[in-house]
Amino acid sequence: MCLLTPRLFTFSVEEGEKSFIPGYTTPTLGYSGSYLGPTIKVRDGERVRFNVENNLRQVTTVHWHGLHVPAQWDGGPRQVIGAGETWNPDFTIKQSAATLWYHPHAMGLTGEHAYMGLAGLFVIEDEKSDSLAIPKEYGVDDIPLVLQDRRFFDDGRFAYVQNMMDVMHGVIGNYLLVNGSLWPNHDVPRGLVRLRVLNGSNSSVYRISFGDDRQFFQIATDGGFQENPVALTSLHLSAGERSEILVDFSNDALNSKVSLLVDQ
């Protein structure tokens, strides 16, 4: 059932800076922050409205990647938000539970804006996701992982397109950012943990596995939940692709370390 009064989300597109490498500062872009953006959580059947303020000195858009929306609110290359302007999409969520994402899509600026940090997760829940016996405490046992490869100049700035090979094949980085950090660690609870993985890179394809070659279960892809979990020891994700996996840490000793491996 559609709610008559939309739930309002307000965020801004901003310039910022962030220290990825100790001792260096990198100019960045972000949604209501210096890098990346907040996770937007909605429900099937819910009406939502957005106030998106563009504080950049150039145009941008916000594209809802994987979301079923009317064409006028898609945020495509020609639906730009001018510098200093505000965009107010208003629509009803009409699809099942899934992990999606949002990012810029302005003509000629999409790759650079995304590389500079404009991206965020968009999560849909529904009655089916409510009923499943899977981890649901977001940030605790339901953990987002935004994977992005980057390269840096010697002064700390991002090294985006530098040659014709970058233009032809896409920019490939030699550093991996996870949720906007280099070499991060995360304390997970003992038991079953759900990872929502987004390949947020511009071009790279990743093979994801664990250092001890442990088995895990894929429960969802771009379109939402699979009919049955699939047992895997590695997972391939292309640029823009999402997957949800369940990993069991029940038998891991307290304070032990498990490495998540991301290979290009």
C-alpha positions as CSV (number, residue, x, y, z in Angstrom):
1,M,0.0,0.0,0.0
2,C,1.4,3.4,-1.0
3,L,1.7,6.0,1.8
4,L,0.1,9.3,0.9
5,T,2.7,11.4,2.7
6,P,6.2,10.7,1.3
7,R,9.1,10.1,3.6
8,L,11.6,12.9,3.0
9,F,15.4,12.3,2.4
10,T,17.6,15.4,2.2
11,F,21.2,15.4,1.2
12,S,23.7,17.6,-0.6
13,V,26.4,17.0,-3.3
14,E,29.6,18.5,-1.9
15,E,33.3,19.0,-2.4
16,G,35.5,17.8,0.4
17,E,38.8,16.3,1.3
18,K,40.0,13.1,3.0
19,S,43.2,11.5,4.1
20,F,43.4,8.0,2.7
21,I,47.2,7.8,2.9
22,P,48.8,9.1,6.2
23,G,50.4,12.5,5.7
24,Y,48.5,13.3,2.5
25,T,45.1,15.0,1.8
26,T,43.0,14.0,-1.2
27,P,40.4,16.4,-2.8
28,T,37.1,14.4,-2.9
29,L,33.4,14.6,-3.6
30,G,30.6,13.2,-1.4
31,Y,26.9,13.2,-0.5
32,S,26.4,15.1,2.7
33,G,30.0,14.5,3.6
34,S,33.5,14.4,2.2
35,Y,33.4,10.9,0.6
36,L,30.6,8.4,-0.4
37,G,27.1,9.0,1.0
38,P,24.6,7.7,3.5
39,T,22.8,4.4,3.0
40,I,19.2,5.1,2.0
41,K,16.8,2.4,3.4
42,V,13.2,2.2,2.1
43,R,10.4,-0.4,1.9
44,D,8.4,-1.8,-1.0
45,G,5.2,0.3,-1.4
46,E,6.6,3.3,0.4
47,R,6.4,6.8,-1.2
48,V,9.6,8.7,-1.0
49,R,10.8,12.3,-1.8
50,F,14.3,13.7,-2.1
51,N,15.7,17.1,-1.7
52,V,19.1,16.9,-3.5
53,E,21.1,20.1,-3.3
54,N,24.0,20.5,-5.8
55,N,26.8,22.4,-4.0
56,L,29.3,21.7,-6.7
57,R,30.6,24.3,-9.2
58,Q,29.4,22.2,-12.1
59,V,26.3,20.1,-13.0
60,T,25.7,16.6,-11.7
61,T,22.9,14.1,-11.5
62,V,21.8,11.4,-9.0
63,H,21.0,8.1,-10.7
64,W,19.2,5.3,-8.8
65,H,21.1,2.3,-10.1
66,G,18.8,-0.8,-10.2
67,L,15.7,1.1,-8.9
68,H,12.4,0.9,-10.9
69,V,11.4,4.6,-11.2
70,P,9.5,6.8,-13.6
71,A,11.7,8.1,-16.4
72,Q,11.5,11.7,-15.2
73,W,13.2,10.7,-11.9
74,D,15.9,8.4,-13.3
75,G,18.7,10.9,-12.9
76,G,20.1,10.0,-16.3
77,P,22.8,11.9,-18.4
78,R,20.4,14.7,-19.5
79,Q,18.5,15.2,-16.2
80,V,21.2,17.5,-14.7
81,I,21.1,19.4,-11.4
82,G,22.7,22.8,-12.1
83,A,25.3,24.3,-9.8
84,G,23.4,25.7,-6.7
85,E,20.1,24.0,-7.7
86,T,18.0,21.5,-5.9
87,W,16.3,18.4,-7.4
88,N,13.1,17.0,-5.9
89,P,12.2,13.5,-7.2
90,D,9.1,12.0,-5.7
91,F,8.1,8.4,-6.4
92,T,6.8,5.1,-4.9
93,I,9.0,2.1,-4.4
94,K,7.6,-0.8,-6.4
95,Q,10.0,-3.7,-6.2
96,S,11.1,-6.5,-3.9
97,A,13.9,-6.3,-1.4
98,A,17.4,-5.7,-2.9
99,T,20.7,-4.0,-2.4
100,L,21.0,-1.2,-5.0
101,W,23.1,2.0,-5.1
102,Y,23.1,5.6,-6.3
103,H,25.7,7.6,-8.1
104,P,26.2,10.5,-10.6
105,H,25.4,10.0,-14.3
106,A,26.0,13.4,-15.9
107,M,27.1,13.4,-19.6
108,G,30.9,13.4,-19.7
109,L,31.3,13.6,-16.0
110,T,30.0,10.2,-14.7
111,G,33.3,8.4,-14.4
112,E,35.2,11.3,-12.8
113,H,32.4,12.2,-10.3
114,A,32.1,8.5,-9.3
115,Y,35.9,8.2,-9.0
116,M,36.0,11.3,-6.8
117,G,33.6,9.6,-4.3
118,L,30.0,10.1,-5.3
119,A,28.3,6.8,-4.5
120,G,26.0,5.3,-1.8
121,L,23.9,2.2,-1.1
122,F,20.2,2.1,-1.6
123,V,18.5,-0.7,0.3
124,I,14.9,-2.0,-0.1
125,E,13.2,-4.1,2.4
126,D,9.8,-5.9,2.2
127,E,7.7,-8.6,3.9
128,K,9.9,-11.4,2.5
129,S,13.1,-9.9,3.9
130,D,11.3,-9.4,7.2
131,S,10.4,-13.0,7.4
132,L,13.9,-14.5,6.6
133,A,16.1,-15.7,9.4
134,I,19.1,-13.8,8.3
135,P,21.2,-11.1,10.0
136,K,19.4,-7.7,9.9
137,E,21.2,-5.3,12.3
138,Y,22.7,-2.9,9.8
139,G,26.4,-2.1,10.5
140,V,26.7,-4.9,13.1
141,D,25.9,-8.3,11.5
142,D,24.5,-6.8,8.3
143,I,27.5,-5.1,6.9
144,P,28.0,-3.0,3.7
145,L,31.2,-3.3,1.7
146,V,31.8,-0.7,-1.0
147,L,34.8,-1.8,-3.0
148,Q,36.7,0.8,-5.1
149,D,40.1,0.7,-6.7
150,R,42.1,4.0,-6.9
151,R,45.4,5.4,-7.9
152,F,47.1,8.4,-6.4
153,F,49.6,11.1,-7.5
154,D,52.6,11.6,-5.3
155,D,50.9,14.6,-3.7
156,G,47.9,12.5,-2.6
157,R,45.4,13.5,-5.3
158,F,43.4,10.9,-7.2
159,A,45.1,10.0,-10.5
160,Y,42.0,9.6,-12.8
161,V,42.3,9.4,-16.6
162,Q,45.9,9.8,-17.6
163,N,46.2,8.2,-21.1
164,M,44.3,6.7,-24.0
165,M,44.4,3.2,-22.4
166,D,42.4,4.6,-19.5
167,V,39.9,6.0,-21.9
168,M,39.6,2.8,-23.9
169,H,39.6,0.2,-21.1
170,G,38.7,2.2,-18.0
171,V,40.8,3.4,-15.1
172,I,42.4,0.6,-13.0
173,G,43.8,1.4,-9.6
174,N,46.5,-0.1,-7.5
175,Y,45.0,0.7,-4.1
176,L,41.7,-0.8,-2.8
177,L,39.3,1.3,-0.8
178,V,36.7,-0.5,1.3
179,N,33.9,1.9,2.5
180,G,36.3,4.7,1.7
181,S,39.3,3.4,3.7
182,L,42.6,1.7,2.9
183,W,43.4,-1.6,4.7
184,P,40.4,-1.4,7.1
185,N,39.5,-3.9,9.9
186,H,36.1,-4.6,11.3
187,D,35.0,-6.5,14.4
188,V,32.3,-8.9,13.6
189,P,30.1,-10.8,16.0
190,R,30.5,-14.5,16.5
191,G,27.9,-16.3,14.4
192,L,26.3,-15.6,11.0
193,V,27.2,-12.3,9.3
194,R,25.6,-10.8,6.2
195,L,27.8,-8.9,3.8
196,R,26.3,-6.6,1.2
197,V,29.1,-6.2,-1.4
198,L,29.1,-3.5,-4.1
199,N,31.8,-3.3,-6.7
200,G,31.8,0.5,-6.9
201,S,34.9,0.7,-9.1
202,N,34.8,2.3,-12.5
203,S,36.1,-0.7,-14.5
204,S,37.7,-3.5,-12.4
205,V,36.3,-7.0,-12.0
206,Y,36.9,-8.6,-8.7
207,R,37.3,-12.1,-7.4
208,I,36.3,-12.2,-3.7
209,S,37.3,-14.9,-1.3
210,F,38.6,-15.4,2.2
211,G,42.2,-16.0,3.3
212,D,41.4,-19.4,4.8
213,D,39.3,-20.4,1.7
214,R,36.2,-20.8,3.9
215,Q,32.9,-21.5,2.3
216,F,30.1,-18.9,2.3
217,F,26.6,-18.6,0.9
218,Q,25.4,-16.2,-1.8
219,I,21.8,-15.3,-1.0
220,A,21.1,-12.3,-3.3
221,T,22.3,-10.6,-6.5
222,D,21.5,-7.3,-8.2
223,G,17.8,-8.2,-8.5
224,G,17.3,-9.3,-4.9
225,F,17.1,-12.7,-3.2
226,Q,17.8,-15.9,-4.9
227,E,15.4,-18.8,-4.7
228,N,18.0,-20.8,-2.7
229,P,21.4,-20.0,-1.2
230,V,24.4,-21.0,-3.3
231,A,27.6,-22.4,-1.5
232,L,30.8,-20.7,-2.8
233,T,34.4,-20.2,-1.9
234,S,34.9,-17.3,-4.3
235,L,32.6,-14.7,-6.0
236,H,33.2,-12.6,-9.1
237,L,31.7,-9.1,-9.3
238,S,31.9,-6.7,-12.3
239,A,31.8,-2.9,-12.0
240,G,28.4,-1.8,-10.5
241,E,27.4,-5.3,-9.5
242,R,26.1,-6.2,-6.1
243,S,25.9,-9.5,-4.1
244,E,24.8,-10.5,-0.6
245,I,26.6,-13.3,1.1
246,L,26.3,-15.0,4.5
247,V,29.6,-15.9,6.3
248,D,29.6,-18.1,9.5
249,F,32.1,-17.0,12.2
250,S,30.7,-19.3,14.9
251,N,33.8,-21.4,15.1
252,D,36.4,-18.6,15.0
253,A,38.4,-18.0,18.2
254,L,38.0,-14.7,20.0
255,N,40.2,-12.0,18.6
256,S,41.2,-14.1,15.6
257,K,41.7,-12.5,12.2
258,V,40.1,-13.5,8.9
259,S,41.2,-11.8,5.7
260,L,38.8,-10.9,2.9
261,L,40.7,-11.2,-0.3
262,V,39.8,-9.0,-3.3
263,D,41.7,-9.9,-6.5
264,Q,41.5,-8.2,-9.9
